[in-house]
Amino acid sequence: MEKILLIDDEESILESLRIFLSGMNYAVSTASNGMEGIEIIHKEHPDLVITDLKMPEVDGLEVLKHIKEFDDSVPCIIMTAYEDVDSTIKAMQLGAYDYIEKPIDTPRFKTLIKRSLESRSLSERLNFAVEEGFEKYDVKNKSIGRSSQMKDIFKVVGQVSMNRVTVLIHGESGTGKELISRIIHYSGITKDHPFIPVNCTALTESLLESELFGHVKGSFTGAIKDKKGKFELAGLGTIFLDEISEISPDLQVKLLRVIQEREFEKVGAENSTPMNARIITATNRNLEEMVREGQFREDLYYRLKVLSINIPPLRERKEDIPELVVHFLKKINNELHKKVRKIPFDVMEMLQNYTWTGNVRELENILMQAVVLSKGDVLEKENILLPETFRAETAADRTNLSLAEVEKEHITKILNTVNWNKKKAYTILGISKPTLNSKIRDYGISKN
């Protein structure tokens, strides 16, 4: 019988999970704090550890660190009611098997447990064979959402940020491809080294080659001195090549050689220069289709997509919009020295119903315009410059909903966005604390 250790400082959760897992025919041990859990790990050698993240003195991340030092093959699932991007990334960097939010989604929880134990079993079977074979940039303040799609991306970011594997990011314009690349860079082993972005569409082919690889004095007209290229400037950091699909066939050949040989030649130089940077590329085009049509080298494509990340468009993750609105308003207020902090119900509803063809970038730009035009602390509807056809359609749709339904939905979304911090919620809503409590009670709103 497989052994599972549960660690949580909330006795009711601990007991309910113990009963649940015992009913699945697992041998279950429990610990009410991190230190007790570590002691049980040493004594009982569990096959799986499931631990809460936020605990006094010794938290879930400390337990995870200890597990990896004690027995790296033991999978660990992190549970939390306070999910955020930073802790997700840290947990995955430290080697967590996965990360699940409270309240627990039972079907997903069962699947995670089964897969984690299967992973351990497979690891044990293969272990011998494998061995035989041989601005500090503040990630916490960056936001592109917490939908299920984005949570999965952050897990990948946590894993890839601790090595120099080549990453290909795909997504429509404005989805946040460069932001994801920066989070990868500043979350892991490259954070103390340069991040060098290059827009491959901004320069001609000859200039792009010089920008990437550098040149020596006299190599072409205007080359009056030696110049370091982006690959050299990146050093041990990251070079981010945006719109990689647009580089010419000749440059594709040269980039392939750089990746294969880990060296490059400056324009006009006789000797090669070592290349130590991690390469992250991004595109809004379908590279597989370009390969089939002969527009992009197949060998380069597979070199670039050692690991790939697909960012969904904003219209497919509209649950992220309230959080993004709050995030961008904070940022824009700071930049413009404004105090637009209140979001009317119908304004948030309108923002969530819009299709956002320009994605996160379009949302930020629309909010920037609205804040500039604002005369007070309210995000006013007339300053949200969306197409008139959409405004008309939205007005027609809204006649089918009562104000109470719209208000309840909006309050619920704001509360969830700020993790039920009521002070933040009633400030954003522009109402008093007693009014917020009254509406929570009258509408029967509860914390999920």
Secondary structure, 3 states (H helix, E strand, C coil): CCEEEEECCCHHHHHHHHHHHHCCCCEEEEECCHHHHHHHHHHHCCCEEEEECCCCCCCHHHHHHHHHHHCCCCCEEEEECCCCHHHHHHHHHCCCCEEEECCCCHHHHHHHHHHHHHHHHHHHHHHHHHHHCCCCCCHHHCCCCCCHHHHHHHHHHHHHCCCCCCEEEECCCCCCHHHHHHHHHHHCCCCCCCEEEEECCCCCHHHHHHHHHEECCCCCCCCCCCEECHHHHHCCCEEEEECHHHCCHHHHHHHHHHHHHCEEECECCCCEEECCCEEEEEECCCHHHHHHCCCCCHHHHHHHCCEEEECCCHHHCHHHHHHHHHHHHHHHHHHHCCCCCECCHHHHHHHHHCCCCCHHHHHHHHHHHHHHHCCCCECCHHHCCCCHHHHHHHHHHHCCCCHHHHHHHHHHHHHHHCCCCHHHHHHHHCCCHHHHHHHHHHHCCCCC
